[in-house]
Amino acid sequence: MTIQPSGQPDNDKLPIRWAIIFTVSTAVGIGTGLAGGLIAGVGLGFVCAGFLHAILPS
């Protein structure tokens, strides 16, 4: 935790953008992994995360 110049603690919350990326890519990876195997699931999860990272506004 960091302290802001005002002396108040900074809330280090996960931004909604990253929560969406983690949630969707994990769901896609697990679904693909169940159907096509671990390597395919992890690979597609990474591809999905990269795609969402590129298109979601910061």
Backbone bond lengths (Angstrom), bond angles and torsions (degrees), N, CA, C in turn:
res aa  C-N    CA-C-N  psi(-1)  N-CA   C-N-CA  omega(-1)  CA-C   N-CA-C  phi
1 M - - - 1.444 - - 1.516 108.10 -
2 T 1.325 116.55 138.37 1.454 121.79 177.56 1.517 109.71 -109.78
3 I 1.321 115.65 163.18 1.460 121.51 178.93 1.521 108.55 -109.76
4 Q 1.319 116.19 129.89 1.458 121.68 177.12 1.523 109.67 -74.01
5 P 1.350 117.58 162.71 1.466 119.74 178.21 1.532 113.60 -57.19
6 S 1.330 117.78 -25.18 1.466 121.08 179.79 1.525 111.52 -75.85
7 G 1.323 117.75 -6.58 1.452 121.02 -178.85 1.511 113.66 92.59
8 Q 1.331 117.54 -5.13 1.455 122.15 -179.88 1.527 109.88 -86.10
9 P 1.321 117.82 145.42 1.468 118.91 177.00 1.517 110.63 -67.93
10 D 1.321 114.92 144.67 1.462 121.39 178.69 1.523 108.52 -88.54
11 N 1.319 116.55 126.13 1.468 120.75 178.24 1.522 108.17 -80.06
12 D 1.317 115.85 113.18 1.456 121.15 179.56 1.520 109.85 -89.36
13 K 1.317 116.33 70.52 1.454 120.82 -179.31 1.523 109.54 -88.87
14 L 1.322 115.19 152.02 1.447 121.26 176.96 1.522 108.82 -73.38
15 P 1.348 118.21 122.78 1.472 119.69 178.66 1.531 110.96 -61.94
16 I 1.309 115.40 149.05 1.465 121.19 -177.30 1.524 110.79 -59.53
17 R 1.323 117.75 -32.59 1.466 122.07 179.07 1.528 110.53 -58.82
18 W 1.323 116.63 -47.18 1.461 120.69 -179.07 1.514 111.44 -71.61
19 A 1.315 117.15 -33.23 1.465 119.88 176.85 1.528 110.23 -63.05
20 I 1.320 117.13 -40.69 1.468 121.00 177.93 1.520 110.41 -64.97
21 I 1.335 116.40 -45.46 1.466 120.38 -179.19 1.527 110.60 -60.35
22 F 1.339 116.90 -47.93 1.458 120.46 -179.03 1.522 111.71 -63.27
23 T 1.319 116.66 -44.33 1.463 120.79 -176.46 1.524 111.88 -65.86
24 V 1.325 116.60 -50.10 1.472 119.97 -176.58 1.521 111.04 -67.76
25 S 1.329 117.46 -45.30 1.464 118.85 -177.62 1.535 111.54 -67.03
26 T 1.327 117.28 -34.30 1.464 120.07 176.50 1.523 110.79 -66.79
27 A 1.327 116.94 -43.10 1.472 120.29 178.93 1.523 111.00 -63.72
28 V 1.318 117.37 -42.26 1.470 120.78 178.48 1.521 110.23 -65.22
29 G 1.330 116.35 -43.28 1.463 119.87 179.67 1.514 112.95 -63.18
30 I 1.321 117.18 -42.87 1.468 120.55 179.56 1.522 110.79 -66.87
31 G 1.323 116.03 -44.18 1.468 119.34 178.82 1.512 112.21 -61.54
32 T 1.311 116.64 -43.49 1.465 120.28 178.52 1.525 110.73 -69.28
33 G 1.328 116.61 -38.41 1.456 120.41 179.47 1.515 112.32 -62.86
34 L 1.317 117.02 -37.85 1.466 120.45 178.28 1.525 111.24 -67.51
35 A 1.333 116.07 -36.00 1.457 119.81 -177.21 1.527 112.52 -85.94
36 G 1.359 117.00 -38.65 1.461 118.30 -170.71 1.509 116.06 -122.07
37 G 1.313 118.38 -0.82 1.449 119.78 178.70 1.520 112.29 111.82
38 L 1.314 115.36 164.45 1.459 122.46 -174.25 1.526 112.81 -63.79
39 I 1.319 117.46 -45.78 1.472 120.51 -176.45 1.520 110.53 -64.45
40 A 1.317 117.38 -42.90 1.465 120.70 178.23 1.520 111.10 -64.26
41 G 1.333 117.61 -39.71 1.460 121.08 -179.68 1.513 112.74 -65.91
42 V 1.328 116.52 -45.15 1.468 120.31 179.13 1.522 110.31 -65.44
43 G 1.329 116.39 -43.53 1.467 120.28 179.72 1.519 112.48 -61.12
44 L 1.318 116.58 -47.24 1.463 119.54 -179.81 1.522 111.25 -68.81
45 G 1.329 117.58 -33.22 1.464 120.30 175.32 1.516 111.63 -61.41
46 F 1.350 116.95 -43.03 1.468 121.00 177.18 1.524 111.71 -64.99
47 V 1.321 116.89 -41.63 1.465 120.81 178.81 1.529 109.98 -62.67
48 C 1.319 116.60 -44.34 1.461 121.39 179.63 1.535 110.88 -63.04
49 A 1.329 117.26 -42.41 1.462 120.97 179.07 1.519 110.73 -63.88
50 G 1.314 117.50 -42.33 1.468 120.59 177.91 1.517 112.01 -63.73
51 F 1.329 116.24 -40.82 1.459 120.26 178.20 1.525 111.23 -63.18
52 L 1.331 116.81 -47.04 1.469 120.34 179.92 1.533 110.90 -64.56
53 H 1.337 116.53 -37.53 1.459 120.32 177.85 1.521 111.50 -61.24
54 A 1.335 115.93 -35.27 1.460 120.67 -179.10 1.526 112.70 -76.29
55 I 1.328 117.86 -33.81 1.467 118.60 -172.82 1.533 115.02 -98.48
56 L 1.335 117.79 -23.61 1.467 119.05 -178.95 1.521 109.97 -76.45
57 P 1.335 117.29 138.04 1.467 119.38 178.75 1.528 111.48 -67.97
58 S 1.340 115.44 147.50 1.463 118.03 -179.16 1.498 113.09 -84.62
